Amino acid sequence: MRGSDERTGSLFSYVDLEARVRRDHPLRPIREIANAALRDLSEDFAALYPPRLGRPSIPPERLLRAMLLQAFYGIRSERQLMERMEFDLLFRWFVGLGLDDAAWDHSSFTTNRDRLLAGEIAAKFLAAVLAQPRVKRLISSEHFSVDGTLLEAWASTKSFRKLDGGDNDPDGPGRNAERGFHAEKRSNATHRSTTDPEARLYKKGGQAAKLCYMGHALMENRHGLAVDGLVTQATGTAEREAALAMLDRRPGRRRITLGADKGYDVAGFIGDLRARRVTPHIAIDGHLSSTGKPRKTAVGARTTRHPGYGVSQRCRKRIEEVFGWIKSSAGLAKVKLRGRAKVDAAFTLHLAAYNLIRLPKLLATAP
């Protein structure tokens, strides 16, 4: 018998969101891990939201769950996220909204999100996820890798103007006026973006120069989980400086190994690692000089002769999987925020999101 296409409504609804999400849905174990980390941040949330002061805000736990969904599904804007929250029962279940609760206004969500991330909650959330006992046993405490990647800033190269205001190009009609760079020498010393002053013009790997930041990640080598992250201005020395900063934030001072690509093969950096009781498993930069001689490396034979050096060289490349997911799947190839502090918080939260999508399978196969 053919079914009817007539649309019928009901006066009351008895939909249970918990029953609508299948028992084996991938978001179920992710939500369990995230909720455990959020419970550990209760005191930090209380410090950000003083009691009996102003109207009740959007619960910070729901804000963070919504931001995780935005990363998981690569949703480009807060408007699209709130639209999805309005009709998607799975999103409502994960965030904690009831079936009859209205989705937030996108501007309210953005305001509350910026306030939340300003309290370094992203870094604390990443640490809380990794500090859970069943997660902590998956993480290596001795072997790590580090690398950096460019994050294109939310600013056009047309906004890169002279500091002294000596640009001669007229603004012209419309929002996207002409901007000529012919025969003009531009550098970060003489120019600055009027849209995002903290962004820097930088190029890497033969690509065109862009206004960007540089994101850095510290990864443990056992399962390739990100354990720390940092965003800096894009400079030629930022990768090495950020690596030392993340090592200094690491709890404990036991001897560890650090794998990295040949861009870190600098004598000063190797010396700084050894002073921190870090064995430098750095790839050797074997570029030839103008005389045909190979460049002198700071990594000695006492390091490269051990089998662990080769293992670190294989494991360190997995950090590209972290950057690849963050930039292609989570949509952070071009950040939608301005200012280094906000970009740093978003980048760190995306590192936590990457760990969360990998942890359910790792926990299921762990002995």
C-alpha positions as CSV (number, residue, x, y, z in Angstrom):
1,M,0.0,0.0,0.0
2,R,1.3,3.4,-0.9
3,G,2.1,5.7,1.9
4,S,0.5,9.2,2.1
5,D,2.5,12.3,1.4
6,E,0.2,14.4,3.6
7,R,1.9,16.4,6.3
8,T,0.4,16.1,9.7
9,G,1.3,17.9,12.8
10,S,0.9,16.9,16.4
11,L,-0.1,19.0,19.4
12,F,2.6,17.6,21.7
13,S,6.0,16.1,21.0
14,Y,7.6,13.4,23.1
15,V,10.9,13.1,21.2
16,D,13.8,12.0,23.4
17,L,17.1,13.3,22.0
18,E,19.0,10.6,23.8
19,A,17.0,7.9,21.9
20,R,17.5,9.7,18.6
21,V,21.2,9.3,18.7
22,R,22.2,5.7,17.9
23,R,24.2,3.9,20.6
24,D,27.3,3.4,18.4
25,H,27.5,7.0,17.1
26,P,31.1,8.3,17.1
27,L,30.1,11.4,19.0
28,R,29.0,9.4,22.1
29,P,32.5,8.5,23.4
30,I,33.8,11.9,22.3
31,R,31.1,13.6,24.4
32,E,32.0,11.5,27.4
33,I,35.6,12.4,27.2
34,A,34.8,16.1,26.7
35,N,32.4,16.2,29.6
36,A,34.9,14.7,31.9
37,A,37.4,17.4,31.0
38,L,34.8,20.1,31.3
39,R,34.0,18.9,34.9
40,D,37.6,19.4,35.8
41,L,37.4,23.0,34.6
42,S,34.5,23.9,36.8
43,E,36.6,26.2,39.1
44,D,38.1,28.0,36.1
45,F,34.6,28.7,34.8
46,A,33.5,29.9,38.2
47,A,36.4,32.4,38.2
48,L,35.3,33.8,34.8
49,Y,31.7,34.1,35.7
50,P,31.3,35.7,39.2
51,P,28.1,34.6,41.0
52,R,25.2,37.1,41.2
53,L,26.8,39.5,38.8
54,G,24.7,40.3,35.7
55,R,22.3,38.0,33.8
56,P,23.0,34.3,33.4
57,S,25.3,33.7,30.3
58,I,25.4,30.9,27.9
59,P,26.8,28.0,29.9
60,P,30.5,27.8,29.1
61,E,30.3,24.0,28.9
62,R,27.7,24.3,26.1
63,L,29.9,27.0,24.4
64,L,32.9,24.7,24.3
65,R,30.8,21.7,23.0
66,A,29.4,23.9,20.2
67,M,33.0,25.1,19.3
68,L,34.1,21.5,19.1
69,L,31.2,20.7,16.7
70,Q,32.3,23.6,14.6
71,A,35.8,22.0,14.3
72,F,34.5,18.4,13.9
73,Y,32.3,19.4,10.9
74,G,34.3,22.2,9.5
75,I,31.5,24.8,9.8
76,R,32.8,28.1,8.5
77,S,30.9,30.7,10.5
78,E,28.9,31.2,13.6
79,R,25.8,31.9,11.6
80,Q,26.0,28.5,9.9
81,L,26.6,26.9,13.3
82,M,23.6,28.4,14.9
83,E,21.5,27.5,11.8
84,R,22.6,23.9,12.1
85,M,21.9,24.0,15.8
86,E,18.4,25.0,15.1
87,F,17.3,21.9,13.2
88,D,20.0,19.2,13.8
89,L,19.0,17.0,16.7
90,L,22.5,15.5,16.9
91,F,24.0,18.9,17.4
92,R,21.4,19.7,20.1
93,W,22.1,16.5,21.9
94,F,25.9,17.0,21.8
95,V,25.7,20.6,23.0
96,G,23.1,19.9,25.7
97,L,20.1,21.9,24.3
98,G,16.6,20.6,24.7
99,L,14.3,20.0,21.9
100,D,12.3,23.1,22.7
101,D,15.2,25.4,23.5
102,A,16.0,28.1,21.0
103,A,19.4,28.3,19.4
104,W,21.5,31.3,20.4
105,D,21.9,34.4,18.3
106,H,25.1,34.3,16.4
107,S,26.3,37.6,17.8
108,S,25.7,36.5,21.4
109,F,27.5,33.2,20.7
110,T,30.5,35.2,19.3
111,T,30.6,37.6,22.3
112,N,30.5,34.8,24.8
113,R,33.0,32.7,22.9
114,D,35.6,35.5,22.8
115,R,35.1,36.1,26.6
116,L,35.6,32.4,27.3
117,L,38.7,32.0,25.2
118,A,40.3,35.1,26.7
119,G,40.6,33.2,29.9
120,E,43.0,30.6,28.4
121,I,40.3,28.0,28.6
122,A,41.4,26.4,25.4
123,A,44.8,25.5,26.8
124,K,43.3,24.3,30.0
125,F,40.8,22.2,28.2
126,L,43.5,20.5,26.1
127,A,45.4,19.8,29.3
128,A,42.3,18.5,31.0
129,V,41.6,16.0,28.2
130,L,45.2,14.7,28.3
131,A,45.2,14.5,32.2
132,Q,42.4,11.9,32.3
133,P,43.8,8.7,33.7
134,R,42.7,6.5,30.8
135,V,44.1,9.1,28.3
136,K,47.3,9.8,30.2
137,R,48.5,6.2,29.9
138,L,48.4,6.5,26.1
139,I,50.8,9.4,26.1
140,S,54.6,9.0,25.9
141,S,56.5,10.9,28.6
142,E,59.9,10.5,26.9
143,H,59.6,11.0,23.1
144,F,58.1,14.1,21.4
145,S,58.1,15.9,18.1
146,V,57.7,19.5,17.1
147,D,56.8,21.5,14.0
148,G,55.2,24.6,12.8
149,T,52.7,25.6,10.0
150,L,51.4,28.8,8.5
151,L,47.9,30.0,9.2
152,E,46.7,32.6,6.8
153,A,45.4,35.6,8.6
154,W,41.9,37.1,8.1
155,A,43.3,40.1,6.2
156,S,43.8,41.0,2.6
157,T,47.2,41.9,1.2
158,K,45.5,45.2,0.2
159,S,45.4,46.1,3.8
160,F,49.3,45.9,4.0
161,R,50.0,49.6,4.1
162,K,53.0,51.8,4.9
163,L,53.5,52.7,8.6
164,D,54.0,56.4,7.6
165,G,50.8,56.5,5.6
166,G,52.7,57.3,2.4
167,D,50.6,55.1,0.1
168,N,49.6,57.0,-3.0
169,D,46.8,54.8,-4.2
170,P,43.4,56.4,-3.9
171,D,40.8,54.4,-2.1
172,G,38.5,54.5,-5.1
173,P,34.8,53.5,-5.2
174,G,33.4,50.3,-3.6
175,R,34.7,48.1,-0.8
176,N,37.3,46.3,-2.9
177,A,39.3,49.3,-4.3
178,E,42.3,48.9,-6.5
179,R,45.7,48.5,-4.8
180,G,48.9,48.6,-6.9
181,F,52.1,47.0,-5.6
182,H,54.2,47.5,-8.8
183,A,57.8,48.4,-8.1
184,E,57.0,48.8,-4.4
185,K,59.2,47.2,-1.8
186,R,57.2,45.8,1.0
187,S,58.4,44.5,4.3
188,N,57.2,44.0,7.9
189,A,59.6,46.7,9.0
190,T,57.9,49.4,6.9
191,H,54.4,48.1,6.4
192,R,51.6,46.8,8.6
193,S,48.1,45.4,8.0
194,T,45.4,47.9,8.8
195,T,42.9,45.0,9.3
196,D,45.1,42.8,11.5
197,P,48.2,44.6,12.7
198,E,49.6,41.5,14.4
199,A,49.7,39.5,11.2
200,R,53.0,39.4,9.3
201,L,53.9,39.0,5.6
202,Y,55.6,35.7,5.2
203,K,56.3,33.0,2.6
204,K,57.4,29.5,2.9
205,G,58.3,26.7,0.4
206,G,58.4,28.8,-2.7
207,Q,54.7,29.9,-2.2
208,A,53.5,33.5,-2.6
209,A,53.9,35.8,0.4
210,K,50.7,36.1,2.5
211,L,49.7,37.8,5.7
212,C,49.7,35.0,8.2
213,Y,50.5,33.6,11.7
214,M,52.5,30.6,12.5
215,G,51.0,27.7,14.5
216,H,53.3,25.3,16.5
217,A,52.4,21.9,17.9
218,L,54.2,19.6,20.3
219,M,53.3,15.9,19.7
220,E,54.0,12.8,21.7
221,N,55.4,10.0,19.5
222,R,53.6,7.0,20.9
223,H,50.2,7.7,19.3
224,G,50.7,11.1,17.7
225,L,48.5,13.1,20.1
226,A,49.1,16.9,20.4
227,V,50.1,17.8,23.9
228,D,50.7,21.5,23.5
229,G,50.2,24.3,21.0
230,L,51.2,27.9,20.4
231,V,50.6,30.6,17.8
232,T,53.3,33.3,17.1
233,Q,53.9,35.9,14.5
234,A,55.5,34.5,11.4
235,T,59.3,35.0,11.4
236,G,62.3,33.0,10.4
237,T,63.1,32.0,14.0
238,A,59.6,31.5,15.3
239,E,59.6,27.7,15.0
240,R,62.7,27.3,17.2
241,E,61.6,29.9,19.7
242,A,58.1,28.4,20.1
243,A,59.6,24.9,20.5
244,L,61.7,26.1,23.5
245,A,58.7,27.9,24.9
246,M,56.6,24.7,24.8
247,L,59.4,22.7,26.3
248,D,59.7,25.1,29.2
249,R,55.9,24.7,29.9
250,R,56.3,20.9,30.0
251,P,55.8,19.6,33.6
252,G,58.8,17.7,34.9
253,R,62.4,17.9,33.9
254,R,63.2,14.3,33.0
255,R,65.3,13.6,29.9
256,I,63.3,13.4,26.7
257,T,63.9,13.2,23.0
258,L,62.6,15.8,20.5
259,G,62.2,15.0,16.8
260,A,62.0,17.8,14.2
261,D,62.8,18.6,10.6
262,K,66.0,20.1,9.2
263,G,64.8,23.6,9.8
264,Y,65.6,23.1,13.4
265,D,69.2,22.0,12.7
266,V,70.9,25.2,14.1
267,A,73.8,25.1,16.6
268,G,72.2,27.6,19.0
269,F,68.9,25.7,19.1
270,I,70.7,22.3,19.6
271,G,72.7,23.8,22.5
272,D,69.5,25.2,24.1
273,L,67.9,21.7,23.9
274,R,70.9,20.0,25.5
275,A,70.8,22.6,28.3
276,R,67.2,21.5,29.0
277,R,68.1,17.8,29.1
278,V,66.5,17.2,25.7
279,T,68.2,14.9,23.2
280,P,67.9,16.5,19.8
281,H,66.6,14.0,17.3
282,I,66.7,16.6,14.6
283,A,66.9,15.9,10.8
284,I,70.3,16.8,9.4
285,D,70.4,19.8,7.1
286,G,72.7,18.5,4.3
287,H,72.5,21.4,1.9
288,L,75.7,22.0,-0.1
289,S,77.5,25.3,0.3
290,S,78.7,27.4,-2.7
291,T,82.0,25.5,-2.6
292,G,80.2,22.1,-2.8
293,K,80.8,21.1,0.8
294,P,77.8,19.8,2.9
295,R,76.6,22.2,5.6
296,K,78.0,21.5,9.0
297,T,75.4,20.0,11.2
298,A,75.0,20.5,15.0
299,V,73.6,16.9,15.4
300,G,76.6,14.7,16.3
301,A,77.2,11.0,15.7
302,R,76.6,10.3,19.4
303,T,72.9,11.0,18.7
304,T,72.5,9.6,15.2
305,R,74.1,6.2,15.9
306,H,71.3,5.1,18.2
307,P,68.3,3.2,16.7
308,G,66.0,5.6,18.5
309,Y,67.1,8.5,16.3
310,G,65.7,6.7,13.2
311,V,62.5,5.9,15.0
312,S,62.0,9.6,15.9
313,Q,62.7,10.5,12.3
314,R,59.8,8.3,11.2
315,C,57.4,9.4,14.0
316,R,58.0,13.1,13.7
317,K,56.3,13.2,10.3
318,R,53.0,12.3,11.9
319,I,52.7,15.8,13.1
320,E,51.7,16.7,9.5
321,E,48.6,14.7,10.1
322,V,47.7,17.0,12.9
323,F,48.2,20.1,10.7
324,G,46.4,18.5,7.8
325,W,43.3,17.8,9.7
326,I,43.2,21.2,11.4
327,K,43.6,23.0,8.1
328,S,41.6,20.9,5.7
329,S,38.9,19.2,7.7
330,A,38.4,21.7,10.6
331,G,38.8,24.8,8.3
332,L,41.6,26.6,10.0
333,A,43.8,27.0,6.9
334,K,42.6,30.6,6.9
335,V,41.6,31.8,10.4
336,K,38.3,33.7,10.8
337,L,39.7,35.7,13.8
338,R,41.9,38.7,14.2
339,G,44.7,39.1,16.7
340,R,47.3,36.7,17.9
341,A,45.6,35.9,21.2
342,K,42.3,34.8,19.6
343,V,44.1,32.8,16.9
344,D,46.2,31.1,19.5
345,A,43.1,30.1,21.5
346,A,41.3,28.8,18.3
347,F,44.4,26.8,17.3
348,T,44.8,25.2,20.7
349,L,41.1,24.3,20.8
350,H,41.5,22.6,17.4
351,L,44.4,20.6,18.7
352,A,42.1,19.4,21.5
353,A,39.4,18.5,18.9
354,Y,41.9,16.5,16.9
355,N,42.8,14.5,20.0
356,L,39.1,13.9,20.7
357,I,38.3,12.4,17.3
358,R,41.3,10.0,17.7
359,L,40.9,9.0,21.3
360,P,37.8,6.7,21.1
361,K,39.6,4.2,18.8
362,L,42.8,4.5,20.7
363,L,41.0,3.8,24.0
364,A,39.0,0.9,22.5
365,T,42.2,-0.9,21.4
366,A,44.3,0.0,24.5
367,P,45.1,-3.0,26.8
